[in-house]
C-alpha cells in the first residue's frame, strides 16, 4: 500500500511576492492606494476581504479602463514575468523533494497550492507544472473571454475546505461537478492523504486556520516571513486587525542552504522514513 505525502503551499508571500500587487504594478495601478485606501474601505462596507479585492480589481477592467479588456491569456503573460520573482530555490524544491521520495519504496508525494490569489495568474506560472491541483480565486469571463465577475473567491477560512478535498482525494474536477463532495463520509484509513502526512507552508497571516487544522491533526506547518519587507497586502490585512504571523517562521529560501529549504527536505525525509518503518512493522 502506497503512503501518500501532500505538500501544500500558499502562493502569495510564500512562493513569490504577492501576485496581485505584482499584477497591479504591471498595469501601473497604485498598489499602495489599492491596498491601504480602497481595500479597507471596501471591507468596512461589509465585503469579505477576498471579494473586496476582487471586485476592486474587476472595476479596473473594461473599455477605457486601466486594465482594458483583460483576459486569462493576459494574466498568463503576466505570469511569465511573475516567475522572475519566485523566491530562491523555487521551483527547484519540487525536484529536490521528488529525489528524496524516489529513494523509498511505497511512498508518493503530491504538491498543491491553496491561495486567495487569482487562479489565472498562479496557474499560468511554472508552478503549475509541479502541482497536482491549484486552488485559487477564480474570475468569470464574458463571451469575449474578458473578466467580468467573480466565480470562486477563496478566503482564509475557505482554504480549509480544500485541505479536506486533498485529504479525501477529491479532485478539483470532481469538486466542480459536485461542490458538496467534500462532505462525503470517508473512513480515515481510506483517505488519500492523511493530515499527519501533510506539510503546509504559508505566510501565516491568511493561513492561521490551515496551520491550526494541520497541526491539530499531526501534520507539520512552516511559516514564511520576509523579515525585511511586509507586502502592501499583508500590511493592509494586519491593519484591519489580523493576528500577527503564527507558526515556525523562516525566510523564504527554499535552497538546500536555506533554513526553510533544509527543514522541508528533513520533514519529507522523516515522513518517508516513518512510512518505511510502518511498512516493515506491518510485515
NURO-165049 format. One record per residue (C-alpha): residue in three letters; x, z, y. Coordinates in Angstrom, 2 decimals, m for minus. Example, Ala and Ser with C-alpha at 12.3 -4.5 7.8 and 13.67 -1.06 7.14 Angstrom:
! NURO-165049
@type ALA; x 12.30; z 7.80; y m4.50
@type SER; x 13.67; z 7.14; y m1.06
END
This chain:
! NURO-165049
@type UNK; x 0.00; z 0.00; y 0.00
@type UNK; x 1.36; z m1.02; y 3.41
@type UNK; x 1.92; z 1.61; y 6.09
@type UNK; x 0.95; z 0.19; y 9.48
@type UNK; x 2.60; z 1.29; y 12.71
@type UNK; x 0.96; z 0.50; y 16.04
@type UNK; x 2.92; z 0.47; y 19.29
@type UNK; x 0.58; z 0.38; y 22.30
@type UNK; x 1.81; z m0.37; y 25.82
@type UNK; x 0.13; z m0.08; y 29.14
@type UNK; x 1.37; z m3.02; y 31.22
@type UNK; x 1.49; z m2.22; y 34.93
@type UNK; x 4.39; z 0.05; y 35.86
@type UNK; x 5.18; z 0.26; y 32.15
@type UNK; x 6.48; z m3.14; y 31.03
@type UNK; x 6.68; z m4.55; y 34.55
@type UNK; x 5.89; z m3.51; y 38.12
@type UNK; x 2.18; z m3.58; y 38.98
@type UNK; x 0.90; z m7.06; y 38.19
@type UNK; x m1.99; z m7.02; y 40.65
@type UNK; x 0.33; z m6.14; y 43.51
@type UNK; x 2.56; z m8.99; y 42.38
@type UNK; x m0.44; z m11.35; y 42.42
@type UNK; x m1.45; z m10.25; y 45.92
@type UNK; x 2.05; z m10.85; y 47.20
@type UNK; x 2.16; z m14.29; y 45.57
@type UNK; x m0.81; z m15.20; y 47.76
@type UNK; x 0.61; z m13.49; y 50.85
@type UNK; x m2.05; z m10.78; y 50.83
@type UNK; x m1.01; z m7.45; y 52.34
@type UNK; x m0.76; z m5.22; y 49.25
@type UNK; x m0.37; z m2.04; y 51.30
@type UNK; x m3.60; z m2.69; y 53.19
@type UNK; x m5.33; z m3.69; y 49.93
@type UNK; x m4.39; z m0.51; y 48.06
@type UNK; x m4.29; z 2.06; y 50.85
@type UNK; x m7.20; z 0.96; y 53.02
@type UNK; x m9.59; z m1.42; y 51.25
@type UNK; x m9.35; z 0.06; y 47.76
@type UNK; x m10.01; z 3.74; y 48.62
@type UNK; x m12.81; z 2.70; y 50.99
@type UNK; x m14.49; z 0.82; y 48.15
@type UNK; x m14.05; z 3.76; y 45.77
@type UNK; x m15.59; z 6.09; y 48.35
@type UNK; x m18.63; z 3.79; y 48.34
@type UNK; x m19.11; z 4.74; y 44.69
@type UNK; x m17.38; z 1.87; y 42.92
@type UNK; x m15.48; z 2.57; y 39.71
@type UNK; x m11.79; z 2.19; y 40.66
@type UNK; x m11.28; z m0.80; y 38.37
@type UNK; x m14.43; z m2.51; y 39.61
@type UNK; x m13.37; z m1.70; y 43.17
@type UNK; x m10.06; z m3.53; y 42.98
@type UNK; x m11.52; z m6.45; y 41.01
@type UNK; x m14.34; z m7.03; y 43.50
@type UNK; x m11.85; z m6.88; y 46.38
@type UNK; x m9.75; z m9.48; y 44.62
@type UNK; x m12.75; z m11.73; y 43.97
@type UNK; x m13.58; z m11.59; y 47.68
@type UNK; x m10.27; z m13.39; y 48.27
@type UNK; x m11.28; z m16.30; y 46.00
@type UNK; x m13.27; z m19.32; y 47.13
@type UNK; x m13.26; z m22.21; y 49.58
@type UNK; x m11.29; z m21.44; y 52.77
@type UNK; x m10.29; z m18.04; y 51.38
@type UNK; x m6.76; z m16.75; y 50.84
@type UNK; x m6.59; z m17.38; y 47.08
@type UNK; x m8.60; z m20.58; y 47.24
@type UNK; x m10.20; z m21.86; y 44.04
@type UNK; x m8.12; z m19.60; y 41.78
@type UNK; x m8.44; z m20.28; y 38.05
@type UNK; x m6.97; z m18.82; y 34.84
@type UNK; x m4.40; z m21.64; y 34.94
@type UNK; x m3.26; z m20.46; y 38.38
@type UNK; x m2.79; z m16.94; y 37.08
@type UNK; x m0.88; z m18.26; y 34.10
@type UNK; x 1.51; z m19.99; y 36.51
@type UNK; x 1.90; z m16.69; y 38.36
@type UNK; x 2.64; z m15.01; y 35.03
@type UNK; x 5.75; z m17.13; y 34.57
@type UNK; x 7.04; z m15.67; y 37.84
@type UNK; x 5.93; z m12.18; y 36.84
@type UNK; x 8.14; z m12.47; y 33.75
@type UNK; x 11.18; z m12.37; y 36.01
@type UNK; x 10.23; z m8.80; y 36.93
@type UNK; x 9.92; z m7.40; y 33.40
@type UNK; x 11.79; z m4.16; y 33.03
@type UNK; x 15.25; z m4.09; y 31.36
@type UNK; x 15.05; z m4.62; y 27.61
@type UNK; x 11.67; z m6.41; y 27.75
@type UNK; x 10.79; z m8.44; y 25.72
@type UNK; x 13.87; z m7.80; y 23.53
@type UNK; x 12.48; z m4.41; y 22.49
@type UNK; x 9.93; z m6.12; y 20.26
@type UNK; x 12.58; z m7.89; y 18.17
@type UNK; x 14.67; z m4.72; y 18.07
@type UNK; x 11.80; z m2.70; y 16.60
@type UNK; x 10.94; z m5.51; y 14.19
@type UNK; x 14.51; z m5.40; y 12.87
@type UNK; x 14.19; z m1.68; y 12.18
@type UNK; x 10.90; z m2.09; y 10.31
@type UNK; x 12.28; z m5.02; y 8.29
@type UNK; x 14.73; z m2.64; y 6.62
@type UNK; x 11.87; z m0.77; y 4.92
@type UNK; x 9.52; z m1.96; y 2.20
@type UNK; x 5.80; z m1.44; y 2.60
@type UNK; x 5.91; z m0.91; y 6.37
@type UNK; x 4.44; z m3.22; y 9.02
@type UNK; x 4.32; z m2.98; y 12.81
@type UNK; x 1.95; z m4.41; y 15.40
@type UNK; x 2.08; z m4.35; y 19.19
@type UNK; x m0.78; z m4.11; y 21.65
@type UNK; x m1.29; z m3.99; y 25.40
@type UNK; x m4.15; z m1.93; y 26.82
@type UNK; x m4.32; z m2.30; y 30.60
@type UNK; x m6.55; z m2.10; y 33.64
@type UNK; x m4.76; z m5.21; y 34.89
@type UNK; x m6.09; z m8.76; y 34.77
@type UNK; x m6.06; z m10.33; y 31.33
@type UNK; x m5.36; z m13.89; y 32.50
@type UNK; x m2.21; z m12.72; y 34.26
@type UNK; x m0.87; z m10.50; y 31.49
@type UNK; x m1.71; z m12.81; y 28.59
@type UNK; x m0.10; z m15.71; y 30.42
@type UNK; x 3.28; z m13.99; y 30.19
@type UNK; x 5.80; z m13.96; y 27.36
@type UNK; x 4.45; z m10.55; y 26.32
@type UNK; x 1.53; z m12.28; y 24.57
@type UNK; x 4.00; z m13.92; y 22.15
@type UNK; x 4.72; z m10.49; y 20.68
@type UNK; x 1.32; z m8.78; y 20.74
@type UNK; x m1.44; z m8.79; y 18.16
@type UNK; x m4.00; z m8.19; y 20.91
@type UNK; x m4.01; z m7.79; y 24.68
@type UNK; x m6.88; z m5.74; y 26.08
@type UNK; x m7.19; z m6.02; y 29.85
@type UNK; x m9.78; z m6.51; y 32.56
@type UNK; x m11.39; z m9.92; y 32.26
@type UNK; x m12.80; z m12.05; y 35.05
@type UNK; x m15.66; z m14.52; y 34.60
@type UNK; x m15.40; z m18.13; y 35.79
@type UNK; x m17.93; z m20.63; y 37.09
@type UNK; x m18.49; z m24.22; y 35.94
@type UNK; x m15.32; z m25.32; y 37.70
@type UNK; x m13.25; z m22.63; y 35.96
@type UNK; x m12.87; z m20.74; y 39.27
@type UNK; x m13.00; z m16.95; y 39.05
@type UNK; x m16.46; z m15.85; y 40.14
@type UNK; x m17.24; z m12.42; y 38.72
@type UNK; x m16.25; z m9.51; y 36.52
@type UNK; x m16.69; z m9.94; y 32.80
@type UNK; x m14.94; z m6.83; y 31.47
@type UNK; x m13.44; z m4.04; y 33.59
@type UNK; x m11.18; z m1.61; y 31.74
@type UNK; x m10.98; z 1.79; y 33.40
@type UNK; x m8.58; z 4.58; y 32.48
@type UNK; x m11.20; z 6.12; y 30.16
@type UNK; x m12.26; z 2.76; y 28.70
@type UNK; x m8.74; z 2.43; y 27.33
@type UNK; x m9.50; z 4.95; y 24.60
@type UNK; x m12.20; z 2.64; y 23.20
@type UNK; x m9.54; z 0.04; y 22.44
@type UNK; x m7.34; z 2.62; y 20.76
@type UNK; x m10.23; z 3.22; y 18.37
@type UNK; x m10.60; z m0.53; y 17.78
@type UNK; x m6.89; z m0.67; y 16.94
@type UNK; x m7.23; z 2.41; y 14.74
@type UNK; x m10.16; z 0.94; y 12.81
@type UNK; x m8.69; z m2.55; y 12.52
@type UNK; x m11.43; z m4.22; y 14.58
@type UNK; x m10.05; z m7.41; y 16.08
@type UNK; x m10.77; z m8.49; y 19.65
@type UNK; x m12.81; z m11.46; y 18.43
@type UNK; x m14.90; z m9.19; y 16.19
@type UNK; x m15.49; z m6.83; y 19.12
@type UNK; x m16.59; z m9.73; y 21.34
@type UNK; x m19.20; z m10.71; y 18.76
@type UNK; x m20.33; z m7.10; y 18.36
@type UNK; x m19.16; z m4.66; y 21.07
@type UNK; x m20.68; z m1.80; y 19.07
@type UNK; x m18.50; z m2.43; y 16.02
@type UNK; x m16.11; z 0.26; y 17.28
@type UNK; x m18.79; z 2.85; y 16.42
@type UNK; x m18.79; z 1.88; y 12.75
@type UNK; x m18.14; z 4.79; y 10.39
@type UNK; x m14.84; z 4.07; y 8.64
@type UNK; x m13.21; z 6.78; y 6.48
@type UNK; x m9.90; z 7.98; y 7.86
@type UNK; x m7.97; z 6.79; y 4.81
@type UNK; x m9.37; z 3.26; y 5.22
@type UNK; x m8.43; z 2.79; y 8.88
@type UNK; x m5.77; z 0.17; y 9.53
@type UNK; x m3.51; z 2.12; y 11.90
@type UNK; x m3.86; z 5.91; y 11.74
@type UNK; x m3.48; z 7.67; y 15.07
@type UNK; x m0.48; z 9.57; y 13.73
@type UNK; x 1.15; z 6.16; y 13.16
@type UNK; x 0.63; z 5.14; y 16.79
@type UNK; x 3.07; z 5.25; y 19.67
@type UNK; x 1.66; z 4.95; y 23.19
@type UNK; x 3.75; z 4.08; y 26.25
@type UNK; x 2.25; z 4.27; y 29.74
@type UNK; x 2.98; z 5.18; y 33.33
@type UNK; x 0.92; z 8.35; y 32.95
@type UNK; x m1.36; z 8.06; y 35.97
@type UNK; x m4.03; z 5.90; y 34.34
@type UNK; x m3.01; z 6.80; y 30.79
@type UNK; x m3.78; z 10.51; y 30.58
@type UNK; x m6.88; z 10.09; y 28.33
@type UNK; x m4.87; z 7.88; y 25.97
@type UNK; x m1.97; z 10.33; y 25.97
@type UNK; x m4.35; z 13.15; y 25.05
@type UNK; x m6.07; z 11.18; y 22.29
@type UNK; x m2.85; z 10.07; y 20.63
@type UNK; x m1.12; z 13.44; y 20.94
@type UNK; x m4.12; z 15.38; y 19.64
@type UNK; x m4.12; z 13.20; y 16.52
@type UNK; x m0.44; z 13.45; y 15.75
@type UNK; x 0.91; z 10.30; y 17.40
@type UNK; x 3.73; z 10.00; y 19.91
@type UNK; x 3.50; z 9.25; y 23.63
@type UNK; x 6.12; z 8.29; y 26.17
@type UNK; x 5.59; z 8.37; y 29.91
@type UNK; x 7.29; z 5.81; y 32.12
@type UNK; x 8.43; z 6.80; y 35.59
@type UNK; x 10.28; z 4.58; y 38.04
@type UNK; x 11.86; z 7.56; y 39.75
@type UNK; x 12.99; z 5.78; y 42.91
@type UNK; x 9.70; z 3.98; y 43.63
@type UNK; x 5.97; z 4.58; y 43.35
@type UNK; x 3.93; z 1.39; y 43.45
@type UNK; x 1.29; z 0.98; y 46.15
@type UNK; x m1.39; z 1.08; y 43.46
@type UNK; x m0.01; z 4.27; y 41.88
@type UNK; x 0.19; z 5.99; y 45.25
@type UNK; x m3.37; z 4.96; y 46.09
@type UNK; x m4.63; z 6.45; y 42.81
@type UNK; x m2.67; z 9.65; y 43.42
@type UNK; x m4.07; z 9.86; y 46.94
@type UNK; x m7.59; z 9.62; y 45.52
@type UNK; x m6.92; z 12.78; y 43.50
@type UNK; x m5.48; z 11.68; y 40.17
@type UNK; x m3.26; z 14.30; y 38.49
@type UNK; x 0.45; z 13.63; y 38.54
@type UNK; x 2.05; z 11.84; y 35.63
@type UNK; x 1.89; z 13.54; y 32.26
@type UNK; x 3.96; z 13.21; y 29.13
@type UNK; x 7.60; z 12.69; y 28.26
@type UNK; x 8.84; z 10.83; y 31.36
@type UNK; x 11.51; z 8.17; y 31.09
@type UNK; x 12.96; z 5.44; y 33.27
@type UNK; x 11.55; z 2.00; y 32.27
@type UNK; x 14.71; z 0.88; y 30.49
@type UNK; x 13.97; z m0.50; y 27.02
@type UNK; x 17.55; z m1.45; y 26.18
@type UNK; x 19.42; z 0.30; y 23.38
@type UNK; x 21.39; z 2.24; y 26.00
@type UNK; x 18.31; z 3.33; y 27.96
@type UNK; x 16.70; z 6.65; y 27.11
@type UNK; x 13.25; z 5.11; y 26.61
@type UNK; x 14.60; z 2.26; y 24.54
@type UNK; x 16.59; z 4.67; y 22.42
@type UNK; x 13.63; z 7.02; y 21.91
@type UNK; x 11.33; z 4.18; y 20.90
@type UNK; x 13.81; z 2.98; y 18.33
@type UNK; x 14.16; z 6.51; y 16.94
@type UNK; x 10.38; z 7.02; y 16.87
@type UNK; x 9.80; z 3.82; y 14.89
@type UNK; x 12.67; z 4.63; y 12.55
@type UNK; x 11.17; z 8.08; y 11.99
@type UNK; x 7.77; z 6.64; y 11.10
@type UNK; x 9.40; z 4.18; y 8.70
@type UNK; x 11.38; z 6.98; y 7.05
@type UNK; x 8.30; z 9.20; y 6.73
@type UNK; x 6.40; z 6.32; y 5.15
@type UNK; x 9.17; z 5.69; y 2.63
@type UNK; x 9.25; z 9.38; y 1.67
@type UNK; x 5.46; z 9.43; y 1.27
@type UNK; x 5.60; z 6.37; y m0.98
@type UNK; x 8.29; z 7.93; y m3.15
@type UNK; x 6.39; z 11.20; y m3.42
@type UNK; x 3.27; z 9.31; y m4.46
@type UNK; x 5.23; z 7.93; y m7.43
END
